[in-house]
Amino acid sequence: MVIPPASFLESVTSIFQSETDIPLELPFFVGINFIAANLLFLNISIDFSGQIIKPDIWTLVLGESGSSKTFTTNIFEKAIDIQNIFDSGIASAAKFIESLEKNNNGFWIKDEFAQLLKAMKTQSYMEELKEYLLKIYDNKEIMRITQLKNIKVSNPALVLLALNVYSTFLQNVSLEDMLDGFAQRFNYVLTKQDPERPELSVALYPYGDLKNTVNKSWKKIKFPMRNKKYTLSKEAIKVFEESFYNYASIESGKLPASFLRRTLFKSIKYSSIYHIILGKSTKKEIDEEDISWSMRLILLHISDTKEILENYGFSELEKTIQKVENLKRKFTEAGKIIKPRDIISNIKEIRNVSEVKAILEII
């Protein structure tokens, strides 16, 4: 359960459930991203042992064509007055930085995200974008110097809601891409059709009623004053640590350790969002209840991420990775430096140097 009773999220998912056949992951995650975007706009953060953590979540929602991804985001955009919508029509890395300079701490809603990822790998005018995005995620200063002007963006941040047709995503994004550090920054969501609300079971969606419900529910949220900084209570930190060790133990070997660590830590970002959803904007401390809700949501992301990786045949790749790690350990213990030809000659699943390189980049 990830939807608090009598909350904004319950209101919007309830009307989508009763009046449409749209997968409920869509209104839920679109809604939670709009809350995160407004918190980022208000410069809300968590001081976590001296580390400032913003609610700048990156979510990648994957669903089949016709699952009403665009329709749902449009409902929220029309119903909610968000002042920091980031320009989604990015033509180049240079244009991206220009837009970021004008609208830092913005909300980027990007459909057909896999096409952007592909362009970052194949088009020279987009290749710098990955570096920029990594810096944005880490809130590190970005500098771009050209003949016309110098651009500097300090403390950059974005809430990113990316959407894509699932099958198209699998065609354009490789397993190696998924295991890359950049891909691990995202929270993955698979939309699933409700068996009790099968596809095509509703002919017409009540656009006006949906929009009005989202609008009225949004107005009931009590957002904090600008620049408010929260802290985590001792009890919240204890719940986070206990949940971290528990989930890490259960999921060990099912996801790369770096992927699992990053995903679990995102619960801190979510905790500030749940703090507001639960009506605690005036309370300075994030408590154990907020973290508990966040960790439940993280479980959904872990489950969906595993399902995506299994579609790529990750379990077989993981076995190969373990073989390489074991072989590398043996060479190290013997005081030797392992070379690509050693891996190829000892592990039958690996046939050439490029495959060796891909594996070594993962581990």
Contacts in CASP RR format, 6 or more apart in sequence:
PFRMAT RR
TARGET T0000
AUTHOR 0000-0000-0000
METHOD contacts of the structure
MODEL  1
MVIPPASFLESVTSIFQSETDIPLELPFFVGINFIAANLLFLNISIDFSG
QIIKPDIWTLVLGESGSSKTFTTNIFEKAIDIQNIFDSGIASAAKFIESL
EKNNNGFWIKDEFAQLLKAMKTQSYMEELKEYLLKIYDNKEIMRITQLKN
IKVSNPALVLLALNVYSTFLQNVSLEDMLDGFAQRFNYVLTKQDPERPEL
SVALYPYGDLKNTVNKSWKKIKFPMRNKKYTLSKEAIKVFEESFYNYASI
ESGKLPASFLRRTLFKSIKYSSIYHIILGKSTKKEIDEEDISWSMRLILL
HISDTKEILENYGFSELEKTIQKVENLKRKFTEAGKIIKPRDIISNIKEI
RNVSEVKAILEII
1 296 0 8 1.000
2 28 0 8 1.000
2 293 0 8 1.000
2 296 0 8 1.000
2 297 0 8 1.000
2 300 0 8 1.000
3 9 0 8 1.000
3 10 0 8 1.000
3 13 0 8 1.000
3 28 0 8 1.000
4 10 0 8 1.000
4 274 0 8 1.000
4 277 0 8 1.000
4 278 0 8 1.000
4 293 0 8 1.000
7 277 0 8 1.000
7 278 0 8 1.000
8 31 0 8 1.000
8 35 0 8 1.000
8 217 0 8 1.000
8 218 0 8 1.000
8 220 0 8 1.000
8 221 0 8 1.000
8 277 0 8 1.000
9 28 0 8 1.000
9 31 0 8 1.000
9 32 0 8 1.000
9 277 0 8 1.000
11 213 0 8 1.000
11 216 0 8 1.000
11 217 0 8 1.000
12 27 0 8 1.000
12 28 0 8 1.000
12 31 0 8 1.000
12 213 0 8 1.000
12 214 0 8 1.000
12 217 0 8 1.000
13 24 0 8 1.000
13 27 0 8 1.000
13 28 0 8 1.000
15 209 0 8 1.000
15 210 0 8 1.000
15 213 0 8 1.000
16 22 0 8 1.000
16 24 0 8 1.000
16 26 0 8 1.000
16 27 0 8 1.000
16 72 0 8 1.000
16 210 0 8 1.000
17 24 0 8 1.000
17 194 0 8 1.000
17 197 0 8 1.000
19 202 0 8 1.000
19 205 0 8 1.000
19 206 0 8 1.000
19 209 0 8 1.000
19 210 0 8 1.000
20 68 0 8 1.000
20 197 0 8 1.000
20 202 0 8 1.000
20 205 0 8 1.000
20 210 0 8 1.000
21 193 0 8 1.000
21 194 0 8 1.000
21 197 0 8 1.000
21 198 0 8 1.000
21 199 0 8 1.000
21 200 0 8 1.000
21 201 0 8 1.000
21 202 0 8 1.000
22 67 0 8 1.000
22 68 0 8 1.000
22 71 0 8 1.000
22 72 0 8 1.000
22 205 0 8 1.000
23 63 0 8 1.000
23 67 0 8 1.000
23 191 0 8 1.000
23 192 0 8 1.000
23 193 0 8 1.000
23 194 0 8 1.000
24 194 0 8 1.000
25 61 0 8 1.000
25 189 0 8 1.000
25 190 0 8 1.000
25 191 0 8 1.000
25 192 0 8 1.000
26 61 0 8 1.000
26 67 0 8 1.000
26 68 0 8 1.000
26 69 0 8 1.000
26 72 0 8 1.000
26 191 0 8 1.000
27 72 0 8 1.000
27 75 0 8 1.000
27 76 0 8 1.000
29 59 0 8 1.000
29 61 0 8 1.000
29 161 0 8 1.000
29 189 0 8 1.000
30 61 0 8 1.000
30 72 0 8 1.000
30 73 0 8 1.000
30 76 0 8 1.000
30 161 0 8 1.000
31 76 0 8 1.000
32 57 0 8 1.000
32 59 0 8 1.000
32 273 0 8 1.000
33 57 0 8 1.000
33 59 0 8 1.000
33 107 0 8 1.000
33 159 0 8 1.000
33 161 0 8 1.000
34 76 0 8 1.000
34 80 0 8 1.000
34 82 0 8 1.000
34 107 0 8 1.000
34 218 0 8 1.000
35 221 0 8 1.000
35 273 0 8 1.000
35 276 0 8 1.000
35 277 0 8 1.000
36 55 0 8 1.000
36 56 0 8 1.000
36 57 0 8 1.000
36 159 0 8 1.000
36 269 0 8 1.000
36 273 0 8 1.000
37 82 0 8 1.000
37 84 0 8 1.000
37 106 0 8 1.000
37 107 0 8 1.000
37 159 0 8 1.000
38 82 0 8 1.000
38 223 0 8 1.000
39 55 0 8 1.000
39 223 0 8 1.000
39 224 0 8 1.000
39 272 0 8 1.000
39 273 0 8 1.000
39 276 0 8 1.000
40 54 0 8 1.000
40 55 0 8 1.000
40 56 0 8 1.000
40 84 0 8 1.000
40 105 0 8 1.000
40 106 0 8 1.000
40 107 0 8 1.000
40 157 0 8 1.000
40 158 0 8 1.000
40 159 0 8 1.000
41 82 0 8 1.000
41 83 0 8 1.000
41 84 0 8 1.000
41 105 0 8 1.000
41 106 0 8 1.000
41 107 0 8 1.000
42 223 0 8 1.000
42 224 0 8 1.000
42 225 0 8 1.000
42 226 0 8 1.000
42 227 0 8 1.000
42 228 0 8 1.000
43 105 0 8 1.000
43 226 0 8 1.000
43 227 0 8 1.000
44 54 0 8 1.000
44 55 0 8 1.000
44 224 0 8 1.000
44 227 0 8 1.000
44 228 0 8 1.000
44 229 0 8 1.000
44 230 0 8 1.000
44 272 0 8 1.000
45 52 0 8 1.000
45 53 0 8 1.000
45 54 0 8 1.000
45 55 0 8 1.000
45 229 0 8 1.000
45 230 0 8 1.000
45 272 0 8 1.000
46 52 0 8 1.000
46 53 0 8 1.000
46 229 0 8 1.000
46 230 0 8 1.000
46 231 0 8 1.000
46 232 0 8 1.000
46 268 0 8 1.000
46 269 0 8 1.000
46 271 0 8 1.000
46 272 0 8 1.000
46 286 0 8 1.000
47 53 0 8 1.000
47 229 0 8 1.000
47 230 0 8 1.000
47 231 0 8 1.000
48 231 0 8 1.000
48 232 0 8 1.000
48 268 0 8 1.000
52 139 0 8 1.000
52 229 0 8 1.000
53 268 0 8 1.000
53 269 0 8 1.000
53 272 0 8 1.000
54 139 0 8 1.000
54 157 0 8 1.000
54 269 0 8 1.000
55 159 0 8 1.000
55 269 0 8 1.000
55 272 0 8 1.000
55 273 0 8 1.000
56 137 0 8 1.000
56 139 0 8 1.000
56 157 0 8 1.000
56 158 0 8 1.000
56 159 0 8 1.000
56 160 0 8 1.000
56 269 0 8 1.000
57 159 0 8 1.000
57 160 0 8 1.000
57 187 0 8 1.000
57 266 0 8 1.000
57 269 0 8 1.000
57 270 0 8 1.000
57 273 0 8 1.000
58 137 0 8 1.000
58 158 0 8 1.000
58 159 0 8 1.000
58 160 0 8 1.000
58 162 0 8 1.000
58 185 0 8 1.000
58 186 0 8 1.000
58 187 0 8 1.000
59 160 0 8 1.000
59 161 0 8 1.000
59 162 0 8 1.000
59 186 0 8 1.000
59 187 0 8 1.000
59 189 0 8 1.000
60 113 0 8 1.000
60 162 0 8 1.000
60 163 0 8 1.000
60 164 0 8 1.000
60 186 0 8 1.000
60 187 0 8 1.000
60 188 0 8 1.000
60 189 0 8 1.000
61 69 0 8 1.000
61 161 0 8 1.000
61 162 0 8 1.000
61 163 0 8 1.000
61 164 0 8 1.000
61 189 0 8 1.000
61 191 0 8 1.000
62 163 0 8 1.000
62 164 0 8 1.000
62 165 0 8 1.000
62 166 0 8 1.000
62 169 0 8 1.000
62 188 0 8 1.000
62 189 0 8 1.000
62 190 0 8 1.000
62 191 0 8 1.000
62 308 0 8 1.000
63 69 0 8 1.000
63 164 0 8 1.000
63 165 0 8 1.000
63 166 0 8 1.000
63 190 0 8 1.000
63 191 0 8 1.000
64 165 0 8 1.000
64 166 0 8 1.000
64 167 0 8 1.000
64 191 0 8 1.000
65 165 0 8 1.000
65 167 0 8 1.000
67 191 0 8 1.000
67 193 0 8 1.000
68 205 0 8 1.000
69 111 0 8 1.000
69 163 0 8 1.000
69 191 0 8 1.000
70 111 0 8 1.000
70 163 0 8 1.000
71 205 0 8 1.000
73 109 0 8 1.000
73 111 0 8 1.000
73 161 0 8 1.000
73 163 0 8 1.000
75 207 0 8 1.000
75 210 0 8 1.000
75 211 0 8 1.000
75 214 0 8 1.000
76 214 0 8 1.000
77 85 0 8 1.000
77 109 0 8 1.000
78 211 0 8 1.000
79 210 0 8 1.000
79 211 0 8 1.000
79 212 0 8 1.000
79 214 0 8 1.000
79 215 0 8 1.000
79 218 0 8 1.000
80 214 0 8 1.000
80 215 0 8 1.000
80 218 0 8 1.000
82 107 0 8 1.000
84 103 0 8 1.000
84 105 0 8 1.000
84 106 0 8 1.000
84 107 0 8 1.000
85 103 0 8 1.000
85 106 0 8 1.000
85 107 0 8 1.000
85 109 0 8 1.000
86 99 0 8 1.000
86 100 0 8 1.000
86 103 0 8 1.000
86 106 0 8 1.000
86 107 0 8 1.000
86 108 0 8 1.000
86 109 0 8 1.000
86 158 0 8 1.000
87 99 0 8 1.000
87 103 0 8 1.000
88 108 0 8 1.000
88 109 0 8 1.000
88 110 0 8 1.000
88 111 0 8 1.000
90 96 0 8 1.000
90 99 0 8 1.000
90 116 0 8 1.000
90 129 0 8 1.000
91 125 0 8 1.000
92 125 0 8 1.000
92 126 0 8 1.000
93 125 0 8 1.000
93 126 0 8 1.000
93 127 0 8 1.000
93 128 0 8 1.000
93 129 0 8 1.000
93 132 0 8 1.000
94 125 0 8 1.000
94 128 0 8 1.000
94 144 0 8 1.000
94 146 0 8 1.000
96 129 0 8 1.000
96 132 0 8 1.000
97 132 0 8 1.000
97 142 0 8 1.000
97 144 0 8 1.000
97 151 0 8 1.000
97 153 0 8 1.000
98 151 0 8 1.000
100 132 0 8 1.000
100 136 0 8 1.000
100 142 0 8 1.000
100 153 0 8 1.000
100 156 0 8 1.000
100 158 0 8 1.000
101 151 0 8 1.000
101 153 0 8 1.000
104 153 0 8 1.000
104 155 0 8 1.000
104 156 0 8 1.000
104 157 0 8 1.000
105 157 0 8 1.000
105 158 0 8 1.000
106 157 0 8 1.000
106 158 0 8 1.000
106 159 0 8 1.000
107 158 0 8 1.000
107 159 0 8 1.000
107 161 0 8 1.000
108 158 0 8 1.000
108 159 0 8 1.000
108 160 0 8 1.000
108 161 0 8 1.000
109 161 0 8 1.000
109 163 0 8 1.000
110 116 0 8 1.000
110 160 0 8 1.000
110 161 0 8 1.000
110 162 0 8 1.000
110 163 0 8 1.000
111 163 0 8 1.000
111 164 0 8 1.000
112 163 0 8 1.000
112 164 0 8 1.000
112 165 0 8 1.000
112 168 0 8 1.000
113 162 0 8 1.000
113 163 0 8 1.000
113 164 0 8 1.000
113 169 0 8 1.000
114 164 0 8 1.000
114 168 0 8 1.000
114 169 0 8 1.000
114 171 0 8 1.000
114 172 0 8 1.000
114 173 0 8 1.000
115 172 0 8 1.000
116 126 0 8 1.000
116 129 0 8 1.000
117 172 0 8 1.000
117 173 0 8 1.000
117 177 0 8 1.000
118 172 0 8 1.000
118 173 0 8 1.000
119 126 0 8 1.000
120 126 0 8 1.000
120 127 0 8 1.000
120 129 0 8 1.000
120 130 0 8 1.000
121 127 0 8 1.000
121 177 0 8 1.000
130 182 0 8 1.000
132 142 0 8 1.000
133 182 0 8 1.000
133 185 0 8 1.000
134 182 0 8 1.000
134 185 0 8 1.000
135 141 0 8 1.000
135 142 0 8 1.000
135 156 0 8 1.000
136 142 0 8 1.000
136 156 0 8 1.000
136 157 0 8 1.000
136 158 0 8 1.000
137 185 0 8 1.000
139 155 0 8 1.000
139 156 0 8 1.000
139 157 0 8 1.000
140 156 0 8 1.000
141 152 0 8 1.000
141 153 0 8 1.000
141 154 0 8 1.000
141 155 0 8 1.000
141 156 0 8 1.000
142 151 0 8 1.000
142 152 0 8 1.000
142 153 0 8 1.000
142 156 0 8 1.000
143 150 0 8 1.000
143 151 0 8 1.000
143 152 0 8 1.000
144 150 0 8 1.000
144 151 0 8 1.000
144 152 0 8 1.000
145 151 0 8 1.000
162 186 0 8 1.000
166 190 0 8 1.000
170 311 0 8 1.000
170 312 0 8 1.000
173 183 0 8 1.000
174 312 0 8 1.000
175 309 0 8 1.000
175 312 0 8 1.000
175 313 0 8 1.000
175 314 0 8 1.000
175 317 0 8 1.000
176 358 0 8 1.000
176 361 0 8 1.000
176 362 0 8 1.000
177 183 0 8 1.000
178 308 0 8 1.000
178 309 0 8 1.000
178 312 0 8 1.000
179 256 0 8 1.000
179 259 0 8 1.000
179 362 0 8 1.000
180 361 0 8 1.000
181 258 0 8 1.000
184 256 0 8 1.000
184 258 0 8 1.000
184 259 0 8 1.000
184 262 0 8 1.000
184 263 0 8 1.000
185 262 0 8 1.000
187 263 0 8 1.000
187 266 0 8 1.000
187 301 0 8 1.000
188 301 0 8 1.000
188 304 0 8 1.000
188 305 0 8 1.000
188 308 0 8 1.000
189 300 0 8 1.000
189 301 0 8 1.000
189 304 0 8 1.000
190 304 0 8 1.000
190 307 0 8 1.000
190 308 0 8 1.000
193 199 0 8 1.000
221 276 0 8 1.000
221 277 0 8 1.000
221 279 0 8 1.000
222 276 0 8 1.000
222 279 0 8 1.000
222 281 0 8 1.000
222 282 0 8 1.000
223 276 0 8 1.000
223 281 0 8 1.000
224 276 0 8 1.000
224 281 0 8 1.000
224 282 0 8 1.000
228 281 0 8 1.000
230 272 0 8 1.000
230 275 0 8 1.000
230 284 0 8 1.000
230 285 0 8 1.000
230 286 0 8 1.000
231 284 0 8 1.000
231 285 0 8 1.000
231 286 0 8 1.000
232 240 0 8 1.000
232 268 0 8 1.000
232 271 0 8 1.000
232 285 0 8 1.000
232 286 0 8 1.000
232 291 0 8 1.000
233 285 0 8 1.000
233 286 0 8 1.000
233 287 0 8 1.000
233 288 0 8 1.000
235 287 0 8 1.000
235 288 0 8 1.000
236 271 0 8 1.000
236 285 0 8 1.000
236 286 0 8 1.000
236 287 0 8 1.000
236 288 0 8 1.000
236 290 0 8 1.000
236 291 0 8 1.000
238 288 0 8 1.000
239 288 0 8 1.000
239 291 0 8 1.000
239 292 0 8 1.000
239 295 0 8 1.000
240 267 0 8 1.000
240 268 0 8 1.000
240 291 0 8 1.000
240 295 0 8 1.000
243 264 0 8 1.000
243 267 0 8 1.000
243 291 0 8 1.000
243 292 0 8 1.000
243 295 0 8 1.000
244 264 0 8 1.000
247 260 0 8 1.000
247 264 0 8 1.000
247 295 0 8 1.000
247 298 0 8 1.000
247 299 0 8 1.000
247 302 0 8 1.000
248 260 0 8 1.000
248 261 0 8 1.000
248 264 0 8 1.000
251 260 0 8 1.000
251 302 0 8 1.000
251 306 0 8 1.000
252 260 0 8 1.000
253 318 0 8 1.000
254 306 0 8 1.000
255 263 0 8 1.000
255 302 0 8 1.000
255 305 0 8 1.000
255 306 0 8 1.000
255 309 0 8 1.000
256 362 0 8 1.000
259 305 0 8 1.000
260 302 0 8 1.000
263 298 0 8 1.000
263 301 0 8 1.000
263 302 0 8 1.000
263 305 0 8 1.000
264 298 0 8 1.000
266 298 0 8 1.000
266 301 0 8 1.000
267 291 0 8 1.000
267 294 0 8 1.000
267 295 0 8 1.000
267 297 0 8 1.000
267 298 0 8 1.000
268 294 0 8 1.000
270 293 0 8 1.000
270 294 0 8 1.000
270 297 0 8 1.000
270 298 0 8 1.000
271 286 0 8 1.000
271 290 0 8 1.000
271 291 0 8 1.000
271 293 0 8 1.000
271 294 0 8 1.000
272 286 0 8 1.000
272 290 0 8 1.000
273 294 0 8 1.000
274 289 0 8 1.000
274 290 0 8 1.000
274 293 0 8 1.000
274 294 0 8 1.000
275 281 0 8 1.000
275 283 0 8 1.000
275 286 0 8 1.000
275 287 0 8 1.000
275 290 0 8 1.000
278 289 0 8 1.000
278 290 0 8 1.000
278 293 0 8 1.000
280 287 0 8 1.000
280 290 0 8 1.000
316 349 0 8 1.000
320 347 0 8 1.000
320 349 0 8 1.000
320 350 0 8 1.000
320 359 0 8 1.000
321 359 0 8 1.000
321 362 0 8 1.000
321 363 0 8 1.000
323 347 0 8 1.000
323 349 0 8 1.000
324 343 0 8 1.000
324 347 0 8 1.000
324 350 0 8 1.000
324 359 0 8 1.000
324 360 0 8 1.000
324 363 0 8 1.000
325 363 0 8 1.000
327 338 0 8 1.000
327 342 0 8 1.000
327 343 0 8 1.000
327 346 0 8 1.000
327 347 0 8 1.000
328 338 0 8 1.000
328 363 0 8 1.000
331 337 0 8 1.000
331 338 0 8 1.000
331 342 0 8 1.000
332 338 0 8 1.000
340 353 0 8 1.000
340 356 0 8 1.000
340 357 0 8 1.000
343 350 0 8 1.000
343 356 0 8 1.000
343 359 0 8 1.000
344 350 0 8 1.000
344 351 0 8 1.000
344 352 0 8 1.000
344 353 0 8 1.000
344 356 0 8 1.000
350 356 0 8 1.000
350 359 0 8 1.000
END
